Amino acid sequence: MIIRLLILGMLGYAAFKLYKKFSAGLFQDMTKSPKTAKDGGITNTVMDPECGVFIDTNTAYVAKINGEQQYFCGKTCADAFRQKQEQHS
């Protein structure tokens, strides 16, 4: 019985240490300040209206839909958005 408790305690401790190690890496980038144009980072971002991803306007796929310029992460999202707009019209 005591051996089982010791093994369970060691497994719990190992799981806790792994959780701390991986969670520290996941949240580390969130504490960094965003890059500015001076740093060579993204200067202007917009949200892709189809998938919700934030993209740089300098590298985005641009499409004119219903007379309005829209920015997308790629052609696939632009085509899907255009198709939805045509269905609603």
N, C-alpha and C positions, 0 to 999 in steps of 0.2 A: 504494500500500500504506500509506504513512504517512498519507495523507488519510483512509483508511478507519479507521485506528486513532484518529485525532483525532476523527472524527465519532462513533465508538463510545464513546470516552471522554467526550465532551460529552453524549451520550445517557444514559450511565450516571450521570454527575454530576447531570443534570436529574432522572432517576428517583429518585436518592437524596434530593435536595432535596424533591421532592414527597412521598416516603415520610415524611420527617422532619416535614414540615408537617402532613400528615394524621394521622399517629400521635400527634403532640403534642396535637391537638385531641380525639382519641378518648379518651386516657387522662387528660386534664386533670380531668374530672369525678370520676374515681375517687380523686383526692387530697383532695377537699373532704370536710369532716366532715359526717355526716348531719344533717339538720335536726331540731330538737327541737320539742316542742309550743309552747315559748316563741317559736320562730321562725315558727310557723304551719305547720310541716311535718307529716309523717305521725306519728301518735302510736303506732299499733299496727298492725303488718302481719302478714298470714298468707299462706300459699301456697295458691293455687288448686289443689285436688287433681286437677283434670283437665288443665290446661295448664302448671302449674308457675309461673305468674306471681305475683309478690308484690304484694299489694293492701292498701289501707287498709281496715280493718274498718268505718270510718264510711261509706265509699262503695261497699262490696262488695255484690254480689247475694247475698242470704241465702236458703238453702233448707234445709228440714228433710228429711233423707234417712235412712231407717231409724231414725227417732227422734233423730237427731243433727243439730245445727245445723252447716251447712257454709257456708263463704264462697267465692264464685266471682267471677271478673272480669265475668261476664255470664250472661244466661239461656241462651245457647247452650252454654256449658261446663257449667252446672248440669244441663241436659237430657241432655247426652252422658254425664255422670257418673252420673246417675240411671238411664239406660238400661243402662249397663255393670253397675251394681249389681243391677238386675233380672235381667240375663242370668246373673249369677253365683249368684243365689239359687235 
